[in-house]
Amino acid sequence: MSAICQTIPDYLNEEILLHPEKRNFPAFDLSRMLDTVFTPTQGCKICILVDFENPAEMMRDFGFLKKEGYPIQKRAWQHFYQGLHLGVMEQLGMHGGEMFAYKMTHGSNLDLADEVWDSNGTLRSFDRDIYPHYNLILCISTFSATAPLTAKAKEFGFRGATLHGVNDVILNSGLAVDYHLVSRDAEKLRLALTRADSIEIDFALEDGRVLTAWLGLNGQEAQKSHGLCNGLTPDIANLPAGEVYFVPSDARGQFPMKYEDGTLGVLDVENRNIVRSTLIQGNQSTIDAHNDRLADDPMTGTLGELGFGTQVLPVSGADIQDEKVLGTCHLATGRDDHLGGDIVPSMFKKHENSTHDDILFAPHKTPNFNISQVRMKRGAQEEILIENFRPARYLMDALTA
């Protein structure tokens, strides 16, 4: 890699790849971000969505600002709502700028109820009062709403962005970058991976075992999350952006899983579905609960996404940014209709099961195991993509072409 680092952008040099926190980012600029992501903006009506357990109370006269907690919603108010009203809408030729709140879903990409509350605490309807009347919708929430808003954007014709889990690191790095460059790099890697027949991922465990997961892709076109939602085509950008992804057509093998309580398990995959979890270390009750969920609703174990990060970004502690880091990859279970897949909410036994849940493999997130190698097969072509959480030469050559 060092042989080519002399000719590549500074954020791809050896030192920054090893220590992305040393990369220099411009200050977050809402006007610049919106202008880049959403050109054209002239004449667009924009609003902001946030989520609360009790949205009527929290939204009435922005009552949440006087209460402890709610860091995501307070950043939405400070950096986005205030920013719009302190000159950004005027600069970009936009109007509106209202903030609305809906009831927290407690699950990634669950469909939203129709009820939404304005800043007076008045009950409104998404389908009647919001979706038909706004051109741009920014959703700055606790849980991702990309899937439901993508479906509504196609139905009602708006554009927007989901920015769940926004924190200060994300504001000062993943949302401060030039999304023209993000889009350019994502397209280079998309072309390097598109029409792959399969991907194999080797996971090296601390006990010496190597688990291999095989993902069948059937020669499909790779897709990209690149941050640009310009033009007038209804669409939702997921920010921070920067990944290349596939919807697996098949999967088998094993991969490790780190649960929220720190428990480690091995997941067995057959016919694209996780069929069981086995304890490595931690709480057997956590493993048992997962196995009970798989038995009760097998769709919760269906693999709906394979993604690769394309950006050089510091660790934020939030998967929305950390899964976009070059050298990482992630799988996701559950619904994938927003990615062009065939898994829709109606296929799940319960509404609350119809989530899209990312499983990120990254050094800070999964220090108990290593991605020793990721390989791609495309016809007669075989390429190493990642080794030890570092982009291999094939990906670096694609980025610097």
KEKE-3310 file (N, C-alpha, C; in steps of 0.2 Angstrom, whole numbers, plus 5000, padded with zeros to 4 digits):
npx = (5004:5010:5018:5009:5004:5010:5004:4991:4975:4977:4969:4970:4982:4995:4997:4985:4976:4979:4977:4964:4958:4966:4964:4961:4946:4934:4925:4908:4896:4880:4873:4882:4882:4868:4866:4875:4871:4857:4855:4844:4840:4832:4817:4812:4802:4806:4808:4810:4812:4810:4812:4802:4798:4786:4780:4770:4771:4785:4787:4779:4781:4794:4798:4807:4820:4822:4824:4833:4845:4841:4850:4852:4840:4842:4853:4848:4839:4848:4859:4852:4838:4839:4849:4843:4834:4842:4848:4851:4840:4837:4849:4849:4837:4826:4811:4799:4805:4800:4799:4795:4788:4788:4782:4794:4801:4809:4816:4826:4823:4809:4792:4784:4771:4756:4754:4760:4768:4767:4776:4768:4763:4752:4742:4746:4745:4756:4754:4744:4747:4761:4770:4764:4767:4780:4795:4808:4814:4821:4827:4831:4835:4833:4832:4835:4826:4826:4821:4806:4804:4810:4801:4789:4794:4794:4781:4775:4783:4794:4810:4824:4834:4841:4847:4851:4856:4865:4880:4893:4905:4901:4895:4907:4914:4909:4898:4904:4911:4916:4903:4903:4916:4915:4905:4912:4922:4915:4908:4920:4923:4912:4911:4922:4918:4905:4894:4899:4900:4901:4905:4917:4920:4933:4934:4944:4945:4949:4952:4958:4951:4945:4931:4921:4911:4900:4893:4882:4880:4876:4880:4874:4871:4881:4877:4877:4878:4880:4877:4873:4858:4852:4845:4828:4822:4812:4819:4829:4843:4855:4864:4879:4886:4893:4896:4897:4885:4876:4862:4861:4859:4860:4867:4879:4887:4897:4898:4904:4896:4894:4885:4874:4876:4889:4891:4897:4894:4893:4886:4876:4873:4862:4855:4854:4849:4851:4852:4855:4862:4877:4886:4901:4907:4902:4885:4874:4860:4858:4861:4851:4839:4841:4840:4827:4820:4823:4817:4804:4801:4807:4811:4818:4831:4835:4847:4849:4858:4874:4888:4901:4912:4917:4924:4936:4936:4935:4932:4916:4907:4895:4885:4880:4889:4901:4900:4903:4917:4932:4938:4931:4917:4899:4885:4868:4852:4835:4822:4824:4818:4820:4832:4831:4828:4819:4813:4800:4790:4778:4781:4785:4782:4778:4775:4785:4796:4800:4812:4828:4843:4859:4875:4890:4907:4921:4937:4936:4923:4922:4933:4936:4938:4945:4944:4951:4952:4944:4936:4933:4924:4922:4916:4930:4939:4947:4949:4957:4949:4949:4961:4964:4956:4960:4960:4964:4976:4969:4957:4963:4970:4959:4953:4963:4964)
npy = (4994:5006:5010:5016:5026:5039:5046:5047:5055:5065:5060:5046:5042:5032:5035:5042:5032:5022:5030:5037:5047:5058:5065:5080:5089:5100:5113:5109:5113:5118:5124:5121:5107:5104:5110:5103:5090:5090:5098:5103:5116:5127:5135:5124:5117:5113:5102:5096:5080:5073:5061:5055:5047:5052:5062:5073:5080:5083:5091:5102:5119:5117:5109:5099:5105:5110:5100:5086:5076:5069:5071:5069:5075:5088:5092:5091:5102:5113:5113:5110:5114:5128:5132:5132:5143:5153:5159:5149:5144:5155:5157:5146:5147:5141:5137:5136:5125:5119:5110:5093:5079:5062:5046:5037:5022:5012:5002:4998:5005:5002:5003:5019:5026:5035:5046:5062:5076:5094:5109:5115:5106:5100:5087:5079:5072:5061:5057:5065:5079:5081:5073:5076:5089:5094:5096:5092:5082:5080:5068:5066:5056:5044:5030:5022:5028:5025:5015:5015:5029:5029:5022:5030:5042:5038:5036:5048:5058:5066:5071:5067:5065:5053:5054:5047:5045:5055:5063:5072:5069:5064:5075:5083:5077:5065:5072:5083:5082:5083:5079:5077:5071:5060:5053:5051:5042:5031:5027:5022:5011:5004:5000:4992:4981:4977:4966:4955:4937:4930:4933:4930:4929:4928:4925:4927:4920:4922:4910:4903:4897:4898:4906:4905:4914:4913:4923:4923:4932:4932:4939:4952:4970:4980:4992:5009:5019:5035:5048:5059:5066:5073:5082:5079:5067:5057:5052:5045:5050:5042:5048:5050:5045:5033:5019:5003:4991:4976:4965:4950:4935:4922:4913:4905:4896:4902:4915:4927:4934:4949:4953:4965:4966:4962:4948:4935:4925:4912:4912:4901:4899:4895:4893:4907:4911:4914:4901:4897:4901:4900:4899:4908:4916:4924:4927:4914:4915:4926:4921:4911:4918:4924:4913:4908:4919:4917:4905:4907:4917:4915:4924:4935:4931:4932:4936:4952:4961:4965:4975:4987:4998:5015:5026:5037:5039:5045:5034:5035:5029:5027:5016:5021:5030:5022:5011:5015:5016:5014:4998:4991:4980:4975:4965:4963:4959:4955:4966:4972:4979:4993:4993:4988:4974:4959:4957:4961:4971:4964:4951:4946:4939:4948:4965:4973:4965:4967:4974:4982:4977:4981:4972:4975:4974:4978:4985:4992:4989:4975:4969:4956:4947:4945:4951:4942:4940:4945:4940:4941:4934:4934:4929:4922:4929:4933:4941:4949:4958:4964:4964:4960:4970:4981:4989:4980:4979:4978:4986:4998:5001:5003:5015:5024:5025)
npz = (5000:5004:4993:4984:4991:4989:4979:4981:4988:5003:5013:5011:5014:5022:5036:5040:5037:5046:5058:5058:5066:5065:5053:5045:5046:5038:5047:5053:5042:5039:5028:5017:5018:5015:5003:4995:4996:4992:4980:4967:4979:4978:4981:4989:5002:5018:5032:5049:5058:5073:5087:5101:5117:5123:5113:5112:5124:5125:5113:5115:5114:5113:5124:5128:5128:5140:5149:5156:5147:5131:5120:5106:5100:5105:5098:5085:5086:5089:5079:5067:5066:5072:5064:5051:5053:5055:5044:5034:5027:5019:5012:5004:4997:5002:5011:5026:5038:5049:5065:5069:5079:5082:5089:5097:5090:5095:5087:5074:5059:5059:5053:5054:5065:5060:5068:5072:5080:5082:5086:5094:5101:5095:5088:5073:5056:5047:5034:5029:5033:5033:5024:5010:5009:5010:5003:5006:5019:5035:5045:5061:5072:5086:5083:5067:5053:5039:5030:5031:5028:5015:5008:5009:5003:4990:4988:4990:4985:4990:4995:5005:5021:5032:5049:5060:5078:5079:5084:5092:5086:5074:5068:5067:5058:5049:5044:5040:5028:5011:5000:4987:4985:4993:4986:4974:4978:4983:4971:4964:4971:4970:4957:4957:4964:4959:4951:4957:4960:4972:4990:5002:5019:5032:5049:5062:5077:5095:5101:5091:5081:5065:5057:5043:5032:5019:5006:4994:4979:4966:4954:4954:4952:4961:4974:4980:4994:4995:4998:4990:4986:4975:4961:4956:4959:4970:4985:4998:5008:5018:5031:5040:5024:5013:5008:5000:4994:4994:4991:4998:4989:4993:5007:5018:5031:5045:5057:5069:5083:5092:5106:5113:5127:5128:5127:5117:5103:5091:5075:5066:5048:5036:5020:5018:5030:5048:5059:5071:5087:5096:5111:5114:5124:5139:5143:5144:5144:5135:5123:5123:5122:5109:5101:5104:5099:5085:5083:5085:5076:5061:5051:5056:5056:5044:5031:5025:5020:5014:5017:5013:5020:5014:5017:5025:5041:5058:5073:5079:5089:5085:5075:5063:5057:5059:5052:5039:5038:5029:5026:5035:5037:5035:5040:5039:5046:5043:5037:5020:5010:5007:5001:4989:4990:4994:5006:5016:5028:5031:5031:5043:5059:5069:5071:5078:5075:5063:5059:5053:5055:5058:5058:5063:5059:5066:5072:5084:5088:5088:5096:5100:5090:5073:5057:5046:5032:5018:5003:4986:4972:4955:4941:4933:4940:4955:4970:4984:4996:5009:5023:5039:5044:5036:5020:5006:4993:4980:4982:4986:4974:4966:4972:4969:4956)
capx = (5000:5014:5020:5005:5002:5013:5000:4984:4973:4980:4965:4971:4989:4996:4996:4978:4972:4980:4974:4959:4956:4971:4962:4958:4940:4932:4920:4902:4892:4873:4872:4886:4880:4862:4867:4879:4867:4850:4854:4843:4836:4828:4809:4810:4800:4810:4806:4814:4808:4814:4807:4802:4793:4780:4781:4766:4774:4791:4787:4775:4785:4801:4799:4813:4826:4823:4824:4839:4845:4839:4856:4851:4835:4845:4858:4844:4837:4854:4863:4848:4832:4842:4853:4839:4831:4847:4851:4852:4835:4837:4854:4848:4831:4821:4806:4797:4809:4796:4801:4789:4791:4784:4784:4800:4800:4813:4818:4829:4819:4802:4787:4782:4764:4755:4754:4766:4766:4771:4780:4763:4760:4746:4743:4746:4746:4761:4751:4740:4750:4769:4773:4762:4768:4787:4800:4814:4813:4827:4825:4837:4831:4836:4832:4835:4819:4828:4817:4800:4804:4811:4794:4785:4796:4792:4773:4773:4787:4799:4817:4826:4840:4840:4853:4850:4861:4870:4884:4898:4910:4898:4894:4913:4918:4905:4894:4908:4915:4913:4900:4905:4922:4912:4901:4917:4926:4910:4907:4925:4923:4906:4913:4927:4914:4899:4893:4902:4897:4901:4910:4919:4923:4936:4934:4949:4943:4954:4954:4962:4947:4943:4925:4920:4904:4900:4888:4880:4877:4872:4881:4870:4874:4882:4873:4881:4876:4885:4876:4870:4851:4851:4840:4821:4819:4811:4824:4832:4850:4857:4870:4884:4886:4899:4897:4895:4882:4873:4857:4863:4854:4861:4872:4880:4893:4897:4901:4903:4891:4894:4878:4874:4878:4896:4891:4900:4892:4894:4880:4876:4869:4860:4850:4853:4846:4854:4847:4856:4868:4881:4889:4908:4908:4896:4878:4870:4853:4857:4861:4845:4834:4841:4838:4820:4817:4824:4813:4797:4800:4813:4813:4822:4837:4837:4852:4846:4863:4881:4890:4908:4913:4921:4927:4941:4933:4936:4927:4911:4903:4888:4886:4878:4896:4907:4900:4905:4924:4935:4942:4926:4911:4894:4880:4862:4846:4828:4819:4828:4815:4823:4838:4829:4827:4812:4810:4796:4787:4772:4783:4787:4776:4776:4777:4791:4801:4802:4818:4834:4848:4866:4880:4896:4913:4926:4941:4933:4916:4923:4940:4938:4939:4948:4942:4958:4952:4938:4938:4928:4924:4918:4919:4937:4943:4947:4952:4957:4947:4951:4965:4965:4953:4963:4959:4969:4979:4964:4953:4967:4971:4953:4952:4968:4964)
capy = (5000:5012:5012:5020:5032:5045:5049:5047:5060:5065:5056:5039:5040:5027:5037:5043:5025:5019:5034:5042:5053:5063:5068:5086:5090:5107:5114:5107:5119:5115:5126:5118:5100:5104:5112:5098:5084:5091:5102:5110:5118:5133:5134:5118:5117:5108:5101:5091:5076:5070:5056:5055:5043:5056:5068:5079:5084:5086:5096:5108:5124:5114:5108:5095:5109:5112:5094:5083:5071:5070:5074:5069:5079:5094:5093:5093:5109:5118:5113:5110:5119:5135:5134:5134:5149:5159:5161:5144:5143:5161:5156:5141:5148:5136:5139:5131:5124:5117:5103:5089:5074:5056:5042:5033:5016:5007:4997:5000:5004:5000:5008:5024:5027:5041:5052:5066:5082:5100:5113:5117:5100:5098:5081:5080:5066:5061:5056:5071:5085:5081:5070:5079:5096:5096:5094:5090:5080:5078:5064:5066:5052:5039:5024:5024:5027:5025:5011:5018:5035:5028:5020:5036:5046:5035:5037:5055:5062:5070:5069:5068:5061:5051:5055:5044:5044:5061:5065:5078:5066:5064:5082:5086:5073:5062:5077:5089:5080:5085:5073:5075:5066:5053:5050:5049:5036:5026:5024:5019:5005:5000:4997:4987:4976:4976:4960:4949:4931:4929:4936:4925:4933:4924:4928:4924:4920:4922:4903:4900:4895:4903:4905:4908:4916:4914:4926:4922:4938:4930:4943:4958:4976:4983:4998:5013:5025:5040:5055:5064:5065:5079:5081:5079:5060:5055:5047:5046:5048:5040:5052:5050:5040:5030:5012:4999:4986:4971:4961:4943:4930:4916:4913:4899:4896:4904:4921:4928:4940:4952:4956:4972:4965:4959:4941:4933:4919:4909:4911:4896:4902:4890:4896:4914:4912:4912:4896:4896:4904:4896:4903:4908:4918:4928:4925:4909:4918:4930:4916:4907:4923:4925:4907:4908:4923:4914:4899:4910:4921:4914:4930:4939:4929:4932:4941:4956:4966:4965:4982:4989:5005:5018:5033:5037:5043:5042:5030:5039:5026:5025:5012:5025:5032:5018:5006:5018:5017:5010:4992:4987:4977:4973:4961:4965:4955:4958:4969:4975:4982:5000:4992:4984:4967:4956:4956:4967:4970:4959:4944:4945:4937:4953:4972:4975:4961:4969:4978:4980:4977:4980:4969:4979:4971:4984:4984:4995:4986:4968:4967:4949:4943:4949:4949:4940:4941:4946:4938:4942:4930:4937:4925:4919:4934:4932:4947:4950:4965:4967:4959:4963:4977:4986:4988:4977:4983:4979:4992:5004:5003:5006:5021:5029:5025)
capz = (5000:5004:4986:4980:4995:4987:4974:4983:4992:5009:5018:5010:5015:5027:5043:5041:5037:5053:5063:5055:5070:5063:5047:5046:5043:5039:5052:5050:5039:5037:5022:5013:5017:5012:4996:4991:4996:4989:4974:4969:4985:4977:4982:4992:5009:5022:5039:5053:5062:5079:5090:5109:5120:5124:5109:5113:5130:5123:5108:5116:5116:5113:5131:5129:5129:5147:5152:5156:5142:5124:5116:5099:5099:5106:5092:5080:5087:5089:5073:5061:5067:5072:5058:5045:5054:5056:5037:5029:5022:5015:5008:4999:4993:5005:5016:5030:5043:5055:5068:5071:5083:5082:5095:5096:5088:5098:5083:5068:5052:5059:5050:5058:5065:5057:5072:5073:5084:5080:5091:5099:5105:5092:5084:5065:5052:5042:5027:5028:5035:5032:5017:5004:5009:5011:4998:5010:5026:5038:5051:5066:5077:5090:5079:5060:5049:5032:5027:5031:5024:5008:5005:5009:4998:4983:4988:4991:4980:4993:4996:5012:5024:5039:5052:5067:5082:5078:5090:5090:5082:5067:5066:5065:5053:5044:5041:5038:5022:5004:4998:4980:4985:4995:4980:4969:4980:4983:4964:4962:4974:4968:4951:4959:4967:4955:4948:4960:4961:4979:4994:5008:5025:5037:5055:5066:5084:5100:5103:5086:5076:5059:5054:5036:5030:5011:5003:4986:4976:4959:4949:4955:4952:4968:4975:4984:4999:4993:5001:4986:4984:4971:4956:4959:4960:4977:4987:5005:5009:5024:5032:5036:5019:5011:5008:4994:4997:4991:4995:4997:4987:4997:5012:5022:5035:5052:5059:5076:5085:5099:5108:5117:5134:5127:5125:5111:5100:5084:5072:5060:5043:5031:5015:5019:5037:5054:5061:5078:5090:5101:5116:5115:5131:5141:5146:5140:5143:5129:5117:5123:5120:5102:5098:5105:5094:5079:5082:5085:5069:5058:5046:5060:5055:5036:5030:5020:5017:5015:5015:5014:5021:5009:5019:5031:5047:5065:5076:5082:5093:5082:5069:5057:5054:5060:5047:5033:5038:5024:5030:5039:5033:5040:5038:5042:5046:5043:5030:5015:5004:5005:4997:4983:4992:4994:5013:5018:5035:5031:5031:5050:5063:5073:5068:5081:5073:5056:5059:5049:5061:5056:5062:5061:5061:5066:5077:5090:5090:5089:5097:5102:5084:5068:5050:5043:5025:5014:4996:4981:4966:4950:4936:4934:4944:4962:4973:4991:4997:5016:5027:5046:5044:5031:5013:5002:4987:4975:4984:4986:4967:4963:4974:4966:4948)
cpx = (5004:5017:5016:5002:5005:5009:4993:4982:4976:4976:4966:4978:4990:4995:4989:4974:4973:4977:4970:4957:4961:4969:4959:4952:4938:4927:4913:4898:4886:4872:4875:4883:4873:4862:4870:4874:4860:4850:4849:4839:4831:4820:4807:4807:4803:4807:4810:4810:4813:4809:4808:4797:4786:4781:4777:4769:4780:4792:4784:4780:4792:4803:4805:4819:4827:4824:4831:4839:4843:4844:4855:4846:4838:4849:4854:4841:4842:4857:4858:4842:4835:4846:4849:4836:4836:4851:4851:4847:4835:4843:4853:4841:4825:4816:4803:4801:4806:4800:4795:4792:4786:4786:4789:4798:4803:4815:4821:4825:4812:4798:4785:4774:4763:4754:4760:4763:4770:4773:4775:4760:4754:4747:4742:4746:4751:4758:4747:4743:4758:4771:4771:4765:4775:4791:4806:4813:4819:4825:4831:4834:4836:4837:4832:4828:4820:4823:4810:4799:4806:4805:4790:4787:4794:4784:4771:4777:4792:4806:4819:4832:4838:4847:4853:4856:4867:4873:4889:4903:4908:4898:4901:4917:4914:4900:4897:4911:4912:4910:4901:4911:4919:4909:4906:4920:4921:4909:4914:4925:4917:4908:4918:4924:4908:4899:4897:4898:4896:4906:4911:4922:4926:4936:4939:4947:4950:4956:4957:4958:4946:4936:4924:4912:4904:4893:4887:4877:4874:4874:4877:4874:4875:4879:4878:4876:4881:4883:4873:4862:4848:4846:4833:4818:4818:4816:4826:4839:4851:4864:4872:4884:4893:4900:4894:4891:4878:4867:4859:4857:4854:4866:4872:4886:4892:4900:4900:4899:4893:4888:4879:4877:4886:4896:4893:4897:4894:4887:4881:4871:4868:4855:4849:4850:4850:4849:4849:4862:4871:4885:4897:4910:4903:4890:4875:4863:4852:4857:4854:4839:4835:4839:4830:4817:4818:4819:4805:4796:4806:4815:4817:4829:4839:4842:4850:4851:4870:4884:4897:4908:4918:4925:4932:4939:4935:4930:4922:4907:4896:4889:4884:4884:4901:4906:4902:4913:4927:4939:4937:4921:4906:4889:4873:4856:4840:4827:4825:4825:4817:4829:4837:4828:4820:4810:4807:4792:4782:4774:4785:4781:4773:4778:4784:4797:4804:4807:4823:4839:4855:4870:4887:4902:4919:4931:4939:4927:4917:4930:4942:4939:4941:4945:4949:4958:4945:4940:4932:4929:4919:4920:4925:4941:4942:4951:4952:4955:4949:4956:4966:4962:4956:4961:4965:4971:4973:4959:4957:4968:4965:4952:4957:4968:4962)
cpy = (5006:5014:5016:5026:5039:5049:5049:5053:5059:5060:5048:5037:5035:5029:5039:5037:5022:5023:5040:5048:5059:5067:5075:5087:5098:5107:5112:5114:5116:5118:5122:5111:5100:5105:5107:5092:5084:5096:5099:5110:5123:5132:5128:5120:5112:5108:5096:5087:5073:5065:5056:5049:5046:5063:5074:5083:5087:5091:5102:5114:5122:5112:5103:5099:5110:5106:5091:5077:5073:5074:5074:5074:5087:5096:5095:5100:5114:5118:5113:5115:5126:5137:5136:5141:5155:5160:5155:5143:5149:5160:5151:5142:5143:5140:5134:5131:5122:5111:5100:5083:5068:5051:5037:5025:5010:5001:5000:4999:5002:5005:5013:5024:5034:5047:5056:5073:5088:5103:5116:5112:5097:5092:5082:5073:5066:5061:5062:5078:5086:5079:5074:5086:5099:5092:5090:5088:5077:5074:5063:5063:5047:5032:5026:5023:5027:5021:5014:5025:5034:5026:5026:5041:5044:5036:5044:5060:5067:5067:5070:5065:5059:5051:5053:5044:5050:5063:5070:5075:5066:5071:5085:5082:5070:5067:5083:5088:5083:5079:5072:5070:5060:5049:5047:5042:5030:5023:5020:5012:5001:4997:4992:4980:4973:4969:4954:4943:4929:4932:4931:4930:4928:4928:4924:4925:4920:4915:4899:4898:4901:4901:4908:4908:4917:4917:4926:4929:4937:4936:4950:4964:4978:4990:5002:5018:5030:5047:5060:5062:5071:5077:5081:5072:5059:5050:5049:5045:5046:5043:5050:5044:5038:5023:5009:4993:4982:4968:4954:4939:4923:4917:4907:4900:4899:4911:4923:4934:4942:4955:4962:4971:4962:4952:4940:4926:4918:4908:4906:4899:4896:4894:4903:4916:4910:4907:4895:4900:4900:4900:4902:4910:4923:4925:4920:4911:4922:4926:4913:4912:4924:4919:4906:4913:4920:4908:4902:4914:4921:4920:4934:4937:4929:4937:4945:4961:4964:4971:4982:4996:5008:5024:5032:5042:5040:5038:5035:5036:5024:5022:5016:5028:5026:5012:5009:5019:5012:5004:4988:4985:4976:4969:4964:4960:4959:4962:4973:4978:4989:4999:4988:4977:4965:4954:4962:4965:4965:4952:4942:4943:4943:4960:4973:4970:4963:4975:4977:4982:4976:4976:4971:4975:4976:4983:4986:4992:4978:4966:4960:4945:4948:4947:4948:4941:4941:4945:4939:4937:4933:4934:4921:4923:4933:4937:4947:4957:4968:4961:4963:4970:4982:4984:4985:4981:4983:4985:4998:5006:5006:5013:5026:5029:5031)
cpz = (5000:4998:4982:4984:4993:4982:4975:4987:4999:5014:5017:5011:5021:5034:5044:5041:5044:5059:5060:5059:5068:5057:5049:5042:5043:5044:5049:5048:5036:5030:5016:5012:5013:5004:4992:4991:4992:4983:4969:4975:4984:4977:4986:4999:5013:5029:5043:5057:5067:5082:5098:5111:5121:5120:5110:5118:5128:5118:5110:5119:5117:5121:5133:5130:5136:5152:5151:5150:5135:5120:5109:5097:5100:5101:5086:5080:5086:5082:5067:5061:5067:5066:5052:5046:5055:5049:5032:5024:5017:5010:5002:4995:4996:5009:5021:5036:5050:5058:5070:5075:5082:5088:5093:5095:5092:5094:5077:5062:5053:5056:5056:5059:5062:5061:5073:5076:5082:5086:5096:5103:5101:5088:5077:5063:5047:5035:5025:5028:5033:5025:5011:5004:5010:5006:5000:5017:5029:5044:5056:5072:5081:5086:5071:5057:5042:5028:5026:5027:5017:5005:5004:5004:4991:4982:4987:4987:4983:4993:5003:5014:5031:5042:5059:5071:5081:5084:5088:5086:5075:5064:5063:5060:5048:5041:5039:5031:5016:5001:4991:4980:4988:4990:4975:4971:4981:4976:4962:4965:4972:4961:4952:4961:4963:4951:4951:4961:4968:4983:5000:5013:5030:5043:5060:5074:5089:5102:5097:5080:5071:5056:5047:5034:5022:5010:4996:4984:4969:4954:4949:4954:4959:4968:4980:4988:4998:4995:4997:4984:4980:4965:4959:4960:4968:4979:4995:5006:5016:5026:5039:5031:5018:5012:5001:4997:4992:4995:4993:4994:4990:5002:5016:5026:5042:5052:5066:5077:5092:5101:5112:5124:5134:5126:5118:5109:5093:5081:5066:5055:5038:5026:5017:5026:5042:5057:5069:5081:5096:5105:5115:5122:5133:5144:5141:5139:5137:5123:5117:5120:5112:5099:5099:5100:5087:5078:5082:5078:5065:5053:5050:5059:5048:5035:5024:5017:5018:5013:5017:5015:5016:5011:5025:5036:5053:5068:5080:5088:5091:5076:5063:5054:5054:5054:5040:5033:5033:5028:5034:5034:5038:5036:5041:5041:5046:5036:5026:5009:5002:5002:4991:4984:4992:5001:5015:5025:5036:5032:5038:5054:5067:5070:5071:5079:5066:5055:5054:5053:5058:5061:5060:5064:5060:5072:5084:5093:5092:5090:5098:5095:5078:5061:5046:5036:5023:5006:4992:4975:4961:4943:4937:4939:4952:4965:4981:4992:5004:5019:5034:5046:5041:5024:5010:4996:4982:4976:4984:4979:4964:4965:4971:4959:4945)
residu = (MET:SER:ALA:ILE:CYS:GLN:THR:ILE:PRO:ASP:TYR:LEU:ASN:GLU:GLU:ILE:LEU:LEU:HIS:PRO:GLU:LYS:ARG:ASN:PHE:PRO:ALA:PHE:ASP:LEU:SER:ARG:MET:LEU:ASP:THR:VAL:PHE:THR:PRO:THR:GLN:GLY:CYS:LYS:ILE:CYS:ILE:LEU:VAL:ASP:PHE:GLU:ASN:PRO:ALA:GLU:MET:MET:ARG:ASP:PHE:GLY:PHE:LEU:LYS:LYS:GLU:GLY:TYR:PRO:ILE:GLN:LYS:ARG:ALA:TRP:GLN:HIS:PHE:TYR:GLN:GLY:LEU:HIS:LEU:GLY:VAL:MET:GLU:GLN:LEU:GLY:MET:HIS:GLY:GLY:GLU:MET:PHE:ALA:TYR:LYS:MET:THR:HIS:GLY:SER:ASN:LEU:ASP:LEU:ALA:ASP:GLU:VAL:TRP:ASP:SER:ASN:GLY:THR:LEU:ARG:SER:PHE:ASP:ARG:ASP:ILE:TYR:PRO:HIS:TYR:ASN:LEU:ILE:LEU:CYS:ILE:SER:THR:PHE:SER:ALA:THR:ALA:PRO:LEU:THR:ALA:LYS:ALA:LYS:GLU:PHE:GLY:PHE:ARG:GLY:ALA:THR:LEU:HIS:GLY:VAL:ASN:ASP:VAL:ILE:LEU:ASN:SER:GLY:LEU:ALA:VAL:ASP:TYR:HIS:LEU:VAL:SER:ARG:ASP:ALA:GLU:LYS:LEU:ARG:LEU:ALA:LEU:THR:ARG:ALA:ASP:SER:ILE:GLU:ILE:ASP:PHE:ALA:LEU:GLU:ASP:GLY:ARG:VAL:LEU:THR:ALA:TRP:LEU:GLY:LEU:ASN:GLY:GLN:GLU:ALA:GLN:LYS:SER:HIS:GLY:LEU:CYS:ASN:GLY:LEU:THR:PRO:ASP:ILE:ALA:ASN:LEU:PRO:ALA:GLY:GLU:VAL:TYR:PHE:VAL:PRO:SER:ASP:ALA:ARG:GLY:GLN:PHE:PRO:MET:LYS:TYR:GLU:ASP:GLY:THR:LEU:GLY:VAL:LEU:ASP:VAL:GLU:ASN:ARG:ASN:ILE:VAL:ARG:SER:THR:LEU:ILE:GLN:GLY:ASN:GLN:SER:THR:ILE:ASP:ALA:HIS:ASN:ASP:ARG:LEU:ALA:ASP:ASP:PRO:MET:THR:GLY:THR:LEU:GLY:GLU:LEU:GLY:PHE:GLY:THR:GLN:VAL:LEU:PRO:VAL:SER:GLY:ALA:ASP:ILE:GLN:ASP:GLU:LYS:VAL:LEU:GLY:THR:CYS:HIS:LEU:ALA:THR:GLY:ARG:ASP:ASP:HIS:LEU:GLY:GLY:ASP:ILE:VAL:PRO:SER:MET:PHE:LYS:LYS:HIS:GLU:ASN:SER:THR:HIS:ASP:ASP:ILE:LEU:PHE:ALA:PRO:HIS:LYS:THR:PRO:ASN:PHE:ASN:ILE:SER:GLN:VAL:ARG:MET:LYS:ARG:GLY:ALA:GLN:GLU:GLU:ILE:LEU:ILE:GLU:ASN:PHE:ARG:PRO:ALA:ARG:TYR:LEU:MET:ASP:ALA:LEU:THR:ALA)
# end
